[in-house]
Amino acid sequence: MSSLLPPDRQLGVIGAGVMGRTLLRGLFDAQLLQPSQAWASAHSQASCDEVTSELGIPCFPGAATDLGLGLAQEGGLERRLLDTDVVLICVKPKQAADVVDALARNGVRRDTLLVSILAGVTTSRLEQLLDLSNPWVRAMPNTPCVVGAGMTVVAGGTHAATAHLDLAQRIFASVGQCRIVDEAYCNAVTALSGSGPAYMYLMMEAMADAGVRVGLPRDLALQLVAQTMLGSARMVLETGRHPASLRDDVTTPAGCTIGGVLMLEDGKIRSVLARAVEEATRIVEQLGKTAKAKAD
């Protein structure tokens, strides 16, 4: 597999928390990037020490508002940005304006690809904050990226060309699956696959508790549930069949499965799950509006 960047070019991660570190580790493991080609920032010296120890890259302390100060010890953000082709922005939505301001103050190159994973913050808002012609890509990964089984979508801003989207897709494909979508879908994607693992964990917990209720040891119940969910997901992805069709394979006439399914339907599980996604989408939209208000 070819390298993500030329040997003398850099990739920076602003906000080396769980997702920032996960993406770097995925790129290194896939041999798309060498540690010598990466740098990061984190909110504290302790976090930076962990990043450097874990990944072998320079990491500089400082909140988004004083990002340049943390980097000044090693020559400053300005010098690093000269060699940086891609910056991954992995902070909270409310920090968007501070990060963009730090990039602008320190002379980010106009051809540097900026990739944001800030929930609810649109590329048009980021372009407005920076007021430069940089290509922006908005991404929404989820936490299973940590184990290489993530689901991410990427969407391009005004100045993002096909090559920029392809580059972003390669980054996130190193930790799972990645699709290019229209940005109009991003809030809904955040609510569905971004928040989705929490819904899955809740269902797994409930089913494991039910296994204990009917006499199974807890560790066995949890393994049964987790592997069943994993296997069911693979059946959908690998066979291409509709979930309803696959469910019919399990639901034999007058069997136990149809009894369980009817209980779930009595509990309105379909509408409850749908409403959960609907509510999460509403909140994501509000996050974007809050980030805009703080910046203004």
BELFENLIN-V508413 format. One record per pair of residues at least 12 apart in sequence whose C-alpha atoms are under 7 Angstrom apart, sorted by the first residue. I is the first residue (numbers start at 0). J is the second residue. Records with the same first field share a line. If there is no record, write none. Layout:
# BELFENLIN-V508413
I->J / J
This chain:
# BELFENLIN-V508413
1->31
2->30 / 31 / 32
3->31 / 32
8->36 / 82 / 83 / 84
9->36 / 37 / 82 / 83 / 84 / 85
10->36 / 37 / 38 / 83 / 84 / 85 / 86
11->37 / 38 / 39 / 83 / 85 / 86 / 87
12->38 / 39 / 40 / 86 / 87 / 88
13->39 / 40 / 41 / 87 / 88 / 89
14->40 / 41 / 88 / 89 / 90
15->39 / 40 / 41 / 89
19->89
21->144 / 145
22->174
25->173 / 174
26->170 / 173
29->173
34->55 / 56
35->56
37->56
38->56 / 57 / 58
39->57 / 58 / 59
40->58 / 59 / 60
41->58 / 59 / 60 / 61
42->60 / 61 / 62
43->60 / 61
44->60
47->59 / 60
63->94 / 97 / 98
64->97 / 98 / 101
66->101
67->101
76->105
77->105 / 106
80->107 / 108
81->108
83->111
84->111 / 112
85->111 / 112 / 113
86->112 / 113 / 114
87->113 / 114 / 115
88->114 / 115 / 116
89->115 / 116 / 117
90->117
91->117
92->117 / 118 / 120 / 290
93->290
96->128 / 294
99->128 / 129
103->129
109->131 / 132 / 133
110->133 / 134
111->133
112->133 / 134 / 135 / 163
113->134 / 135 / 136
114->135 / 136 / 137 / 138
115->136 / 137 / 138
116->137 / 138 / 139
118->283
119->186 / 283 / 284 / 286 / 287
120->287
122->135 / 136 / 137 / 156
123->156
132->158
133->158
134->156 / 158 / 159
135->155 / 156 / 158 / 159
136->153 / 154 / 155 / 156 / 159 / 164
137->153 / 154 / 155
138->151 / 152 / 153 / 154
139->151 / 152 / 153 / 189 / 193
140->152 / 193
141->192 / 193
144->174 / 175
147->174 / 175
148->174 / 175
149->174 / 175 / 176
150->175 / 176 / 177 / 192
151->171 / 176 / 177 / 178
152->177 / 178 / 179 / 180
153->168 / 178 / 179 / 180
154->179 / 180 / 181 / 182
186->280 / 283 / 284
187->280
190->276 / 279 / 280
191->276
203->224 / 225
206->224
207->220 / 221 / 224
